[in-house]
Amino acid sequence: MIYRLRVLLDANDDCFRDIEIDDKSTLEEFHNVIVQAFQLQGDEMASFYASDEEWNQGEEYCLFDMSGGMAPVKKMGETLLEKAMSKKKTKMIYIYDFLSLWTFSVELADVVPTNPGTAYPQVIFSVGELPDSAPDKEFEADPRFHDNEEDDEGYGGDADTSDDEFYDDESFDENDLY
């Protein structure tokens, strides 16, 4: 089967690509198609993330295992597209270059039979140009973890550190680090 996917840059101006790709392709192959379709350099780290209907970031599918064996990871090259997305799991987030944070939403638009004689993957529709730099992100904290002034009592959050006597009993000397 062929997945028709829309890959949309998270930016103010419309910039997206509609891509058809075989559902038996790996996420790494899909990553390579995205890199080519948006003319990214292709030399940066990237990850896909499972997503729910509200675009909350879920399980990661990384390009390379950087955990050093400390934790199990799912790698793009070992994950088929059909295992990561389906008619019930239609959304993913794709992040390219973790310093610049090029962020794309990926949505499964349709599943169609293979068209004999058609070479897949292919970009079937393209809108907009990639800007020179990644759009700025405005991150919001999960409201469950917002700070309360009442919660800060006892943790030095409101401690007056302007008085040098505050540190008199400390053994730390900022001029003697080595």
Disulfide bonds with the S-S distance in Angstrom:
none
